[in-house]
Amino acid sequence: MAGGKERLLRRRIRSIQSTKKITKAMELIAASQIVKAQGRIAASRPYRDGMARVVLETAVGDPTAAGRLLGEPEQVARELVVVIVADRGLCGGYNTSVLRAAERLLAEGRATGVEQRLVTVGKKAQNYFNFRRQPVERSFTGISEKPTFVDARAVATMAVAPFVAGEVDRVRLVSTRFLSAGSQVVEARQLLPLVDPRAAAGGEAGPGTGEEVRAGYTEFEPDAATLLETLAPVAAETEIFGALLEASASEVTARQRAMAAASENAEELIKKYSRIMNRARQDTITTEIMEIVGGAEALRAAAAGEDAGLAIALEA
């Protein structure tokens, strides 16, 4: 019985050791991808900031032309929600936290009578909403790990076209904001109409807001209204591309942490089962020694009894 338990524990330890090798390899791969993902975010930031500055300057130059393309919508009867998660799991609570935030956002819209349309990025979101019988207008899969600007343009087309056509009053984006390797936050932000950076900063644009407007007179060619109609879709593409990059970085960071925790747990399990197996082996050895000693004592006692019987017989 003890030997069978020892074999079972040894088999379980080998299985955990194999799992640990896999999780350790995934941890190292994710750690190497974090640096690349951060580099892509840093490389895209100047273009995003420049696009935001151009849109702001155009809106400031002709506020009337901005119209429904900039600021908060007066009334929201229809909206489109874009949800960005991963195609794969094994990344801790990354997917779950984003999907819960999206679910809360959709519930708030249903409670206020807002007609909603849903676009998802990532196989996990597709499966999640299909399981809950939530209609999904379009699902994009296979782009979460290494998104390109072409992918962002395809997603933006599904988000911008209904807004430009007047089919929806607002487009919102639910994704993870990558602040640093140790900090990522889930947020739901407005994508269209474009957010006025001055309102987001709580005042006029300036050096303290991160968006500066050039002093002096600016002449637009073509006119500001036409320019904004062209800039708004491009700015939305830029924001979606940035969100995809930040989601990718957040995914690999979450996966690195999850795999590191899994490796540590595997090591603890190996130590635990090794102690149990050693104890079982010691119990087996102790039992065998006791059986040997008991057998020897029995033989000795039997031999002593035979000698005593022979002496009595000789005396008689």
C-alpha positions as a printed NumPy array, in Angstrom:
array([[  0.   ,   0.   ,   0.   ],
       [  2.773,   2.424,   0.924],
       [  4.72 ,   1.546,  -2.208],
       [  1.664,   2.315,  -4.375],
       [  1.281,   5.697,  -2.7  ],
       [  4.936,   6.462,  -3.316],
       [  4.623,   5.626,  -7.011],
       [  1.527,   7.831,  -7.292],
       [  3.321,  10.762,  -5.648],
       [  6.383,  10.309,  -7.839],
       [  4.183,  10.355, -10.953],
       [  2.423,  13.486,  -9.735],
       [  5.726,  15.25 ,  -9.046],
       [  6.951,  14.455, -12.57 ],
       [  3.713,  15.869, -13.992],
       [  4.08 ,  19.1  , -11.989],
       [  7.718,  19.413, -13.047],
       [  6.661,  19.172, -16.697],
       [  4.008,  21.837, -16.142],
       [  6.55 ,  24.069, -14.439],
       [  8.847,  23.86 , -17.467],
       [  5.993,  25.052, -19.68 ],
       [  4.955,  27.92 , -17.405],
       [  8.574,  29.012, -16.961],
       [  9.094,  29.072, -20.726],
       [  5.894,  31.081, -21.207],
       [  7.012,  33.487, -18.492],
       [ 10.349,  34.105, -20.226],
       [  8.675,  34.56 , -23.621],
       [  6.177,  37.052, -22.19 ],
       [  8.959,  38.941, -20.405],
       [ 10.819,  39.353, -23.699],
       [  7.63 ,  40.558, -25.429],
       [  6.97 ,  43.243, -22.821],
       [  9.992,  45.292, -23.897],
       [  8.965,  45.082, -27.565],
       [  5.388,  46.065, -26.759],
       [  6.546,  49.063, -24.732],
       [  8.772,  50.104, -27.625],
       [  5.836,  50.014, -30.036],
       [  3.752,  52.156, -27.696],
       [  6.567,  54.699, -27.369],
       [  7.067,  54.763, -31.152],
       [  3.375,  55.458, -31.807],
       [  2.995,  58.161, -29.166],
       [  4.422,  61.126, -31.179],
       [  1.968,  60.464, -34.003],
       [ -0.953,  60.172, -31.579],
       [  0.025,  63.406, -29.822],
       [  0.515,  65.192, -33.143],
       [ -2.87 ,  64.056, -34.423],
       [ -4.573,  65.218, -31.223],
       [ -2.841,  68.604, -31.507],
       [ -3.925,  69.088, -35.134],
       [ -7.534,  68.188, -34.33 ],
       [ -7.528,  70.59 , -31.383],
       [ -6.058,  73.446, -33.42 ],
       [ -8.651,  72.897, -36.136],
       [-11.496,  72.843, -33.627],
       [-10.233,  75.959, -31.89 ],
       [ -9.838,  77.721, -35.238],
       [-13.487,  77.124, -36.127],
       [-15.54 ,  75.826, -33.166],
       [-18.759,  75.91 , -35.187],
       [-17.289,  73.612, -37.823],
       [-16.41 ,  71.055, -35.202],
       [-20.095,  70.354, -34.702],
       [-20.837,  66.82 , -33.582],
       [-17.258,  65.643, -34.255],
       [-15.829,  67.121, -31.062],
       [-17.04 ,  67.259, -27.471],
       [-19.871,  65.515, -25.638],
       [-23.03 ,  64.593, -27.572],
       [-26.138,  66.467, -26.448],
       [-28.291,  63.347, -26.453],
       [-27.363,  59.683, -26.792],
       [-30.045,  57.382, -28.143],
       [-27.76 ,  54.979, -29.984],
       [-24.18 ,  54.046, -29.302],
       [-21.562,  51.587, -30.472],
       [-19.205,  49.873, -28.006],
       [-15.81 ,  48.471, -29.022],
       [-14.335,  45.9  , -26.613],
       [-10.658,  44.886, -26.851],
       [ -9.394,  41.73 , -25.122],
       [ -6.996,  38.875, -25.953],
       [ -7.34 ,  35.884, -28.247],
       [ -5.793,  33.556, -25.656],
       [ -6.09 ,  32.958, -21.961],
       [ -3.414,  32.135, -19.373],
       [ -3.045,  35.829, -18.562],
       [ -4.583,  36.099, -15.126],
       [ -7.588,  38.375, -14.777],
       [ -6.793,  40.498, -17.836],
       [ -9.688,  39.291, -20.017],
       [-12.131,  38.986, -17.143],
       [-11.599,  42.544, -15.896],
       [-12.174,  44.061, -19.36 ],
       [-15.24 ,  41.915, -20.061],
       [-16.765,  42.806, -16.7  ],
       [-16.251,  46.506, -17.408],
       [-17.886,  46.058, -20.822],
       [-20.784,  44.167, -19.246],
       [-21.336,  46.995, -16.752],
       [-21.267,  49.56 , -19.557],
       [-23.813,  47.605, -21.59 ],
       [-26.035,  47.156, -18.538],
       [-25.984,  50.919, -17.896],
       [-26.983,  51.544, -21.497],
       [-29.858,  49.074, -21.315],
       [-31.05 ,  50.648, -18.068],
       [-31.239,  54.098, -19.685],
       [-32.868,  52.842, -22.88 ],
       [-29.859,  53.406, -25.154],
       [-29.811,  51.276, -28.286],
       [-26.426,  49.552, -28.382],
       [-24.25 ,  47.913, -31.005],
       [-21.205,  45.832, -30.164],
       [-17.865,  45.281, -31.92 ],
       [-15.281,  43.011, -30.302],
       [-11.559,  42.411, -30.726],
       [-10.216,  39.109, -29.401],
       [-11.562,  35.567, -29.407],
       [-12.261,  35.688, -25.659],
       [-14.742,  38.537, -26.124],
       [-16.38 ,  36.757, -29.035],
       [-16.875,  33.594, -26.99 ],
       [-18.008,  35.539, -23.926],
       [-20.798,  37.46 , -25.658],
       [-21.857,  34.537, -27.855],
       [-22.305,  32.415, -24.729],
       [-24.509,  35.127, -23.215],
       [-26.444,  35.536, -26.486],
       [-25.369,  39.163, -26.774],
       [-25.518,  40.202, -30.464],
       [-22.082,  41.11 , -31.839],
       [-22.   ,  43.153, -35.011],
       [-18.429,  42.217, -35.916],
       [-15.652,  40.221, -34.224],
       [-11.955,  40.61 , -34.996],
       [ -9.683,  37.736, -33.987],
       [ -6.008,  36.925, -34.421],
       [ -4.768,  40.504, -34.016],
       [ -4.496,  40.979, -30.252],
       [ -0.847,  39.932, -29.797],
       [  0.789,  41.902, -32.627],
       [ -1.677,  44.483, -33.956],
       [ -0.82 ,  46.551, -37.02 ],
       [ -2.205,  49.839, -38.266],
       [ -4.043,  47.902, -40.976],
       [ -5.846,  45.978, -38.238],
       [ -6.654,  49.227, -36.445],
       [ -8.052,  50.678, -39.671],
       [-10.328,  47.664, -40.119],
       [-11.657,  48.035, -36.57 ],
       [-11.996,  51.803, -36.982],
       [-14.029,  51.354, -40.15 ],
       [-16.655,  49.434, -38.19 ],
       [-16.694,  52.166, -35.542],
       [-16.373,  55.352, -37.624],
       [-18.695,  54.533, -40.54 ],
       [-21.88 ,  54.278, -38.422],
       [-21.004,  57.5  , -36.595],
       [-20.302,  59.474, -39.759],
       [-23.506,  58.136, -41.301],
       [-25.467,  59.277, -38.246],
       [-26.477,  55.738, -37.266],
       [-25.013,  56.125, -33.763],
       [-24.576,  59.166, -31.544],
       [-21.507,  57.96 , -29.68 ],
       [-18.73 ,  55.382, -29.963],
       [-17.084,  54.138, -26.794],
       [-14.027,  51.957, -26.305],
       [-13.426,  49.481, -23.47 ],
       [ -9.807,  48.371, -23.143],
       [ -6.791,  48.351, -20.845],
       [ -4.618,  51.435, -20.475],
       [ -0.931,  50.507, -20.138],
       [  0.674,  52.889, -17.651],
       [  3.796,  50.887, -16.832],
       [  4.95 ,  47.301, -16.493],
       [  3.539,  47.288, -12.979],
       [  0.33 ,  49.248, -13.574],
       [ -2.484,  48.708, -16.061],
       [ -6.04 ,  49.962, -15.643],
       [ -9.27 ,  49.039, -17.395],
       [-11.13 ,  52.03 , -18.71 ],
       [-14.141,  52.864, -20.852],
       [-13.555,  56.05 , -22.819],
       [-15.326,  57.969, -25.537],
       [-13.876,  57.498, -28.992],
       [-16.347,  59.531, -31.07 ],
       [-17.154,  62.379, -30.885],
       [-13.507,  63.184, -30.303],
       [-12.804,  64.271, -26.75 ],
       [-11.825,  67.936, -26.459],
       [ -8.408,  67.876, -24.695],
       [ -9.195,  71.225, -23.076],
       [-12.315,  69.802, -21.433],
       [-10.437,  66.653, -20.398],
       [ -7.761,  68.809, -18.781],
       [-10.343,  70.996, -17.064],
       [ -9.464,  74.228, -18.834],
       [ -7.701,  75.858, -21.733],
       [ -5.05 ,  73.949, -23.589],
       [ -1.55 ,  74.795, -22.612],
       [  1.778,  73.385, -21.559],
       [  0.276,  71.793, -18.457],
       [ -2.39 ,  69.85 , -20.379],
       [ -0.135,  67.949, -22.713],
       [ -1.781,  69.592, -25.759],
       [ -0.517,  72.957, -26.963],
       [ -2.173,  75.238, -29.506],
       [  0.109,  77.456, -31.525],
       [ -0.302,  81.15 , -30.821],
       [ -1.342,  83.425, -33.64 ],
       [ -3.649,  83.118, -36.631],
       [ -4.03 ,  79.769, -38.437],
       [ -5.435,  79.556, -41.931],
       [ -6.946,  76.227, -42.991],
       [ -6.893,  74.812, -46.488],
       [ -9.38 ,  73.306, -47.116],
       [-11.815,  74.874, -44.651],
       [-11.94 ,  73.671, -41.049],
       [-15.213,  71.764, -41.485],
       [-13.864,  69.698, -44.381],
       [-10.576,  69.195, -42.606],
       [-12.301,  67.918, -39.464],
       [-14.411,  65.484, -41.478],
       [-11.162,  64.037, -42.814],
       [ -9.257,  64.19 , -39.544],
       [-11.913,  62.595, -37.328],
       [-11.732,  59.093, -38.9  ],
       [ -7.927,  59.235, -38.967],
       [ -7.83 ,  60.338, -35.347],
       [-10.17 ,  57.474, -34.435],
       [ -7.888,  55.035, -36.261],
       [ -4.933,  56.415, -34.343],
       [ -6.712,  56.049, -30.995],
       [ -7.787,  52.493, -31.781],
       [ -4.261,  51.586, -32.87 ],
       [ -2.901,  53.011, -29.638],
       [ -5.523,  51.086, -27.664],
       [ -4.589,  47.868, -29.473],
       [ -0.906,  48.402, -28.691],
       [ -1.618,  49.135, -25.025],
       [ -3.931,  46.113, -24.814],
       [ -1.203,  43.926, -26.32 ],
       [  1.351,  45.198, -23.803],
       [ -1.121,  44.698, -20.951],
       [ -1.831,  41.159, -22.133],
       [  1.801,  40.028, -22.205],
       [  2.462,  41.752, -18.88 ],
       [ -0.495,  39.959, -17.295],
       [  0.648,  36.678, -18.831],
       [  4.181,  37.127, -17.487],
       [  2.825,  37.707, -13.977],
       [  0.394,  34.802, -14.227],
       [  3.063,  32.383, -15.469],
       [  5.501,  33.539, -12.785],
       [  2.861,  32.85 , -10.136],
       [  2.126,  29.466, -11.723],
       [  5.823,  28.545, -11.659],
       [  6.081,  29.519,  -8.   ],
       [  2.983,  27.485,  -7.163],
       [  4.396,  24.506,  -9.05 ],
       [  7.617,  24.755,  -7.059],
       [  5.642,  24.822,  -3.807],
       [  3.624,  21.78 ,  -4.878],
       [  6.808,  19.907,  -5.776],
       [  8.235,  20.624,  -2.315],
       [  4.986,  19.62 ,  -0.635],
       [  4.621,  16.333,  -2.505],
       [  8.328,  15.584,  -2.09 ],
       [  7.95 ,  15.89 ,   1.682],
       [  4.893,  13.629,   1.615],
       [  6.712,  11.111,  -0.585],
       [  9.779,  11.125,   1.691],
       [  7.534,  10.596,   4.691],
       [  5.796,   7.72 ,   2.921],
       [  9.182,   6.233,   1.994],
       [ 10.352,   6.538,   5.609],
       [  7.15 ,   4.856,   6.77 ],
       [  7.771,   2.037,   4.296],
       [ 11.368,   1.615,   5.443],
       [ 10.341,   1.696,   9.103],
       [  7.661,  -0.923,   8.48 ],
       [ 10.122,  -3.171,   6.667],
       [ 12.706,  -2.831,   9.44 ],
       [ 10.078,  -3.668,  12.062],
       [  9.027,  -6.719,  10.066],
       [ 12.658,  -7.867,   9.78 ],
       [ 13.315,  -7.312,  13.484],
       [ 10.071,  -9.06 ,  14.403],
       [ 10.931, -11.991,  12.192],
       [ 14.396, -12.244,  13.688],
       [ 12.991, -12.151,  17.202],
       [ 10.529, -14.868,  16.339],
       [ 13.284, -17.054,  14.922],
       [ 15.449, -16.433,  17.971],
       [ 12.57 , -17.301,  20.299],
       [ 11.799, -20.427,  18.339],
       [ 15.453, -21.475,  18.422],
       [ 15.628, -20.901,  22.198],
       [ 12.486, -22.992,  22.709],
       [ 13.875, -25.929,  20.75 ],
       [ 17.127, -25.903,  22.79 ],
       [ 15.167, -25.936,  26.071],
       [ 13.071, -28.874,  24.939],
       [ 16.181, -30.89 ,  23.971],
       [ 17.812, -30.343,  27.413],
       [ 14.698, -31.575,  29.228],
       [ 14.587, -34.685,  27.067],
       [ 18.241, -35.548,  27.838],
       [ 17.741, -35.207,  31.579],
       [ 14.788, -37.575,  31.477]])
